[in-house]
Amino acid sequence: MRRCLLVAAVLLVEPGANAASPAFTFELVDAEPVSIRVSAFNLALPISKGSGAPCAFATPIFEGLLEKGKPLVVSSDAYRFCVAQTRAPFTKVDFGVPISFVHVAGASPLRLLVRSRAGADGAPPIPKLWMAPLFLSVAGAEAIGVRVAAGTTGPCGASVNVPLFSGVLSPGAPRTIVTDAPCVCFEQTYTPFLSAGFTAATIRCRPTKCLGKSCTMDTNATFEIALPSSPG
């Protein structure tokens, strides 16, 4: 009897699971539990354009209940993933549209924040990638004017961008901006001007991290922009 139980336990363990590195950490923001489903792509099977939804080609590797104060860690050495969640009060059915993520094996796990219900705009809850905040500071002794937006289009006031900050930035008083934008657009003035004479738009993106030939955005790395108070 003991031998049979041992064999059954071995069959339930995915081969290589112990060697896999953490790929995701899920944290529930709300109080009501939901379920998380993670699927991985087999890179040996190319996806043909027009052959269906990309996540239809992924293989489920994890499904579990996420509760407040009890983060879930999912380990896998796959590269491309699809993640889906239920919405409260459902924990067994009604998984939403999967969201695609990329993770390099061995890099820090992606931290995903999960809500239980739709937001104020009525949009269904989806896992959101946590990213280190943006730190803005002045490299100089004088205050400057700054405009910052999430996006990669200039000017920063373009309709496709999302405004993040517009105002005066003073030496010794850095500003922290919470954003999950991979890249930001910024324009600035130089002393003594604070509200006129803005420079052309500059785009700055988050740092990347490479393991071998695979490079991805490092969501945990410090995202800091130090702006000069004078040109040159």
C-alpha positions in Angstrom: 0.0 0.0 0.0 2.8 2.4 0.9 4.5 1.7 -2.5 1.3 2.6 -4.4 0.9 5.9 -2.6 4.5 6.8 -3.4 4.0 6.1 -7.1 0.9 8.2 -7.2 2.6 11.2 -5.5 5.5 11.0 -8.0 3.0 11.1 -11.0 1.5 14.3 -9.7 4.8 16.2 -9.7 5.6 18.0 -13.0 9.1 16.8 -14.2 11.7 19.5 -13.5 9.3 21.4 -11.3 11.9 21.6 -8.4 14.5 23.2 -10.8 12.2 25.8 -12.2 12.7 29.4 -11.1 9.9 31.6 -9.8 8.2 33.4 -12.7 5.3 35.1 -11.0 4.2 36.4 -7.7 0.4 37.2 -7.5 -0.9 39.5 -4.8 -4.6 40.2 -4.2 -5.5 43.8 -3.7 -9.1 43.3 -2.6 -10.6 41.2 0.1 -12.6 38.7 -2.0 -10.7 35.6 -3.2 -10.4 34.8 -6.9 -8.7 32.0 -8.9 -5.6 32.4 -11.1 -4.7 30.3 -14.2 -1.3 30.4 -15.8 -0.5 28.9 -19.1 2.9 28.6 -20.9 3.8 28.5 -24.6 5.8 25.7 -26.1 8.3 27.7 -28.2 8.9 24.6 -30.4 5.4 25.1 -31.8 5.3 28.3 -33.8 2.0 30.3 -33.8 0.5 30.9 -37.2 -1.0 34.3 -37.8 -4.8 34.2 -38.2 -5.0 30.7 -36.7 -6.8 31.7 -33.5 -6.3 33.6 -30.2 -2.6 33.3 -29.1 -3.4 31.9 -25.7 -5.3 29.0 -27.3 -1.8 27.5 -28.1 -0.7 27.7 -24.4 -0.6 24.8 -22.0 -2.1 25.3 -18.5 0.6 24.8 -15.9 -1.0 26.3 -12.8 -4.5 27.0 -11.3 -5.0 28.1 -7.7 -7.0 30.2 -5.3 -5.6 33.7 -4.5 -6.5 35.1 -1.1 -5.8 38.4 0.6 -2.4 38.4 2.4 -1.5 35.0 0.9 0.6 35.6 -2.3 0.9 32.9 -4.9 4.3 32.0 -6.4 4.3 30.2 -9.7 7.6 28.7 -11.0 8.4 27.9 -14.6 11.3 28.3 -17.0 9.1 29.0 -19.9 9.5 32.3 -21.7 6.0 33.4 -22.8 2.9 33.0 -20.6 -0.9 33.7 -20.6 -2.5 34.6 -17.3 -6.3 34.7 -16.6 -8.3 35.3 -13.4 -11.9 34.9 -12.3 -13.9 37.8 -10.7 -15.6 37.7 -7.3 -17.7 35.9 -6.2 -16.5 33.2 -8.7 -13.5 31.0 -8.0 -14.1 28.0 -10.2 -15.6 29.4 -13.4 -15.8 32.5 -15.5 -12.1 33.1 -16.2 -11.6 36.3 -18.0 -9.6 37.1 -21.1 -5.9 36.0 -20.7 -3.1 38.6 -20.6 0.3 37.8 -22.2 3.5 38.2 -20.3 7.2 37.4 -21.0 9.7 36.3 -18.3 13.3 35.3 -18.7 14.1 32.2 -16.6 16.4 33.2 -13.7 15.3 36.9 -13.6 13.3 38.3 -10.7 9.7 37.0 -10.8 7.0 39.3 -12.2 4.9 40.8 -9.5 1.2 40.9 -10.5 -1.5 42.8 -8.6 -5.0 41.3 -8.8 -8.4 42.9 -8.1 -11.5 40.9 -7.3 -14.1 43.0 -9.1 -14.4 45.5 -12.0 -13.0 49.0 -11.4 -15.0 52.3 -11.4 -14.9 52.4 -15.2 -16.7 49.0 -15.3 -13.7 47.3 -17.0 -13.3 43.6 -16.0 -10.4 42.9 -13.5 -7.2 41.8 -15.1 -3.8 41.1 -13.5 -1.7 44.2 -13.5 2.1 44.2 -13.6 3.7 46.1 -10.7 6.6 48.3 -11.7 9.0 50.4 -9.7 7.9 54.0 -9.5 9.5 56.8 -11.5 11.8 59.2 -9.6 12.2 62.7 -11.0 15.0 64.9 -9.7 16.9 68.1 -10.6 20.7 67.8 -11.3 21.5 71.4 -10.5 20.9 74.2 -8.1 17.8 75.9 -9.7 14.2 74.9 -10.1 12.8 73.9 -13.5 9.4 73.3 -15.2 8.6 69.7 -16.1 5.9 67.9 -18.1 5.8 64.1 -18.0 3.5 61.7 -19.7 3.3 57.9 -20.1 3.9 57.0 -23.7 6.4 57.2 -26.6 5.0 59.9 -28.7 6.2 63.5 -28.9 5.1 66.1 -28.0 4.2 64.8 -24.5 0.8 66.4 -24.8 -0.2 64.0 -27.7 -3.6 62.4 -27.2 -2.1 58.9 -27.2 0.0 59.7 -24.1 -1.3 59.8 -20.5 -0.3 62.8 -18.5 1.6 62.0 -15.3 2.9 65.3 -14.0 3.1 69.0 -14.9 4.7 71.5 -12.6 7.8 72.8 -10.9 10.6 70.5 -9.8 13.0 71.9 -7.2 16.5 70.8 -6.2 16.5 68.5 -3.2 12.8 67.8 -3.6 12.6 64.8 -6.0 9.1 63.6 -7.0 7.9 60.0 -7.0 5.4 59.1 -9.7 3.6 55.8 -9.5 3.1 54.4 -13.0 3.2 51.1 -14.8 4.3 52.7 -18.1 7.3 51.1 -19.7 8.4 54.4 -21.2 7.7 58.1 -20.5 7.9 61.3 -22.4 9.2 64.4 -20.8 9.8 68.1 -21.6 11.5 70.7 -19.4 12.4 74.3 -19.1 15.8 75.7 -18.0 16.4 78.2 -15.2 15.2 80.9 -14.9 12.1 79.9 -16.9 9.5 77.7 -15.2 6.4 77.8 -17.5 7.8 78.8 -20.9 10.5 77.6 -23.3 10.0 73.9 -23.0 12.4 71.6 -24.7 11.5 69.1 -27.4 10.1 65.8 -26.2 12.5 63.2 -24.9 11.6 59.5 -24.5 13.1 57.5 -21.7 12.3 53.8 -21.1 12.8 51.5 -18.1 16.1 49.6 -17.8 16.3 46.1 -19.3 17.9 43.0 -17.9 19.5 40.3 -20.0 20.3 36.7 -19.3 22.2 35.3 -22.2 20.6 36.5 -25.4 17.2 37.1 -23.8 16.5 40.6 -22.6 13.3 41.9 -21.0 12.3 45.1 -19.1 13.4 45.0 -15.5 10.2 46.0 -13.6 12.0 46.0 -10.3 15.0 48.2 -11.3 15.0 51.9 -10.2 13.5 54.1 -12.9 15.1 57.5 -12.3 15.4 60.6 -14.4 17.7 63.5 -13.3 17.0 66.7 -15.3 19.6 69.4 -15.6 18.7 72.9 -14.5 20.8 74.5 -17.3 21.5 73.4 -20.9 24.8 72.0 -22.0 
